[in-house]
Amino acid sequence: MHKSGFVNIVGNPNVGKSTLMNVLVGERLSIITQKAQTTRHRIMGIVNGEDFQIVYSDTPGVLQPNYKLQEAMLDFSRSALVDADVLLYVTDVQDTPDKNAEFIEKVKLNPAPILLVINKIDLTTQETLENLVAFWHKEIPRAEIFQISAKERFGVDGLLARIKELLPEAPAWFDKDQMTDKPARFFVNEIIREKILLNYDKEIPYSVEVEVEQFKEEDDLIRINAVIFVERDSQKGIIIGHQGKMLKRIGTEARHDLETFFGKKIYLELFVKVDKDWRSKESQLRHFGYKLD
């Protein structure tokens, strides 16, 4: 008997969805920072065993969209409700439980088994945790509640065991040696964008998109040219920094992570271009891989 299914991870921003995904997959596929809106796409991570295949999906945090990019991000989260065999709704001990009530209503109506994951339990008291468990039992009565700390890897084994139990009988959806649905260039973009999220404040990280223009793999080296797009000339200056120091820092940090990710030496060149108000342009969003209704 072979079991296979889609296990989709949804929830509000900054509750630890990407950390949980990486722990469950055993690979660093989703980038992680303390900033909201770090995850912009729906990213699949595939875990294979002899008699099972779990296809995890990490999704952007649910938010009220203010521009076209955020609308596209919300669409990725909504799409995860459509094809889930198991739905992981992730919250944490600092989350506002009734935030985005409309999305929670959609979760309740989902026919798939719901595993409600309360994350970051190492950051709270037993009393607060008990109150949260009581709230969620009442809010989504049919959900099974798991109390975990993804960062500390506490409680994840029990969650994984239950996921495997709930998988439907089915053949593998992807090749057994496949780890993700995304191409190599996607992870280059994400790793560079992560370094921007970590090194810049305020609006800068949210105004940035990254695109690989060249990815040339040789025997012992990968040559990469990537463009960092910003919305305004002033942002271009901030990204580059005085005498190019900030851009060099981003390149160095990204290169180190890329060498770990690909297991090869990386030659990385970064360029910065202005694409005015790209976050509100449907054509450019589609070019960057965002799907819009």
CORTALIN-V12589 format. One record per pair of residues at least 12 apart in sequence whose C-alpha atoms are under 6 Angstrom apart, sorted by sequence separation. I is the first residue (numbers start at 1). J is the second residue. D is the distance in whole Angstrom. If there is no record, write none. Layout:
i->{I & I}
j->{J & J}
d->{D & D}
This chain:
i->{18 & 44 & 213 & 44 & 60 & 212 & 213 & 43 & 212 & 43 & 211 & 42 & 211 & 42 & 210 & 59 & 210 & 209 & 40 & 209 & 39 & 189 & 208 & 14 & 25 & 189 & 208 & 13 & 207 & 86 & 92 & 85 & 86 & 87 & 88 & 89 & 90 & 91 & 92 & 116 & 121 & 88 & 92 & 115 & 116 & 117 & 121 & 114 & 115 & 116 & 117 & 118 & 119 & 120 & 115 & 119 & 40 & 42 & 232 & 221 & 225 & 227 & 229 & 231 & 221 & 222 & 223 & 224 & 225 & 226 & 227 & 228 & 229 & 230 & 231 & 232 & 221 & 227 & 229 & 230 & 231 & 231 & 4 & 7 & 8 & 9 & 13 & 2 & 3 & 4 & 5 & 6 & 7 & 8 & 9 & 10 & 12 & 2 & 4 & 6 & 11 & 12 & 195 & 192 & 8 & 8 & 15 & 7 & 15 & 6 & 11 & 6 & 7 & 8 & 9 & 10 & 11 & 5 & 7 & 8 & 53 & 20 & 46 & 45 & 46 & 45 & 44 & 44 & 5 & 4 & 3 & 4 & 3 & 3 & 4 & 2 & 3 & 2 & 4 & 69 & 68 & 67 & 72 & 72 & 72}
j->{30 & 56 & 225 & 57 & 73 & 225 & 226 & 57 & 226 & 58 & 226 & 58 & 227 & 59 & 227 & 77 & 228 & 228 & 60 & 229 & 60 & 210 & 229 & 36 & 47 & 211 & 230 & 36 & 230 & 112 & 118 & 112 & 113 & 114 & 115 & 116 & 117 & 118 & 119 & 143 & 148 & 116 & 120 & 143 & 144 & 145 & 149 & 143 & 144 & 145 & 146 & 147 & 148 & 149 & 145 & 149 & 73 & 76 & 274 & 264 & 268 & 270 & 272 & 274 & 265 & 266 & 267 & 268 & 269 & 270 & 271 & 272 & 273 & 274 & 275 & 276 & 266 & 272 & 274 & 275 & 276 & 277 & 52 & 55 & 56 & 57 & 61 & 51 & 52 & 53 & 54 & 55 & 56 & 57 & 58 & 59 & 61 & 52 & 54 & 56 & 61 & 62 & 250 & 254 & 80 & 84 & 91 & 84 & 92 & 84 & 89 & 85 & 86 & 87 & 88 & 89 & 90 & 85 & 87 & 88 & 172 & 150 & 179 & 179 & 180 & 180 & 180 & 181 & 167 & 167 & 167 & 168 & 168 & 169 & 170 & 169 & 170 & 170 & 172 & 279 & 280 & 280 & 290 & 291 & 292}
d->{6 & 5 & 6 & 4 & 6 & 6 & 5 & 5 & 4 & 5 & 6 & 6 & 5 & 5 & 6 & 5 & 5 & 6 & 5 & 5 & 5 & 5 & 5 & 6 & 6 & 6 & 5 & 5 & 6 & 5 & 5 & 6 & 5 & 5 & 5 & 5 & 5 & 5 & 4 & 6 & 6 & 6 & 6 & 6 & 6 & 6 & 6 & 5 & 5 & 5 & 5 & 5 & 5 & 5 & 6 & 5 & 6 & 6 & 6 & 6 & 6 & 6 & 6 & 5 & 5 & 5 & 5 & 5 & 5 & 5 & 5 & 5 & 5 & 5 & 5 & 6 & 6 & 6 & 6 & 6 & 4 & 5 & 5 & 6 & 6 & 6 & 4 & 5 & 5 & 5 & 6 & 5 & 5 & 5 & 5 & 6 & 5 & 5 & 6 & 6 & 6 & 5 & 6 & 5 & 6 & 6 & 5 & 6 & 5 & 5 & 5 & 5 & 5 & 5 & 5 & 5 & 5 & 6 & 6 & 6 & 6 & 5 & 5 & 6 & 6 & 5 & 5 & 6 & 6 & 6 & 6 & 6 & 5 & 4 & 5 & 6 & 5 & 6 & 6 & 5 & 5 & 6 & 6 & 6 & 6}
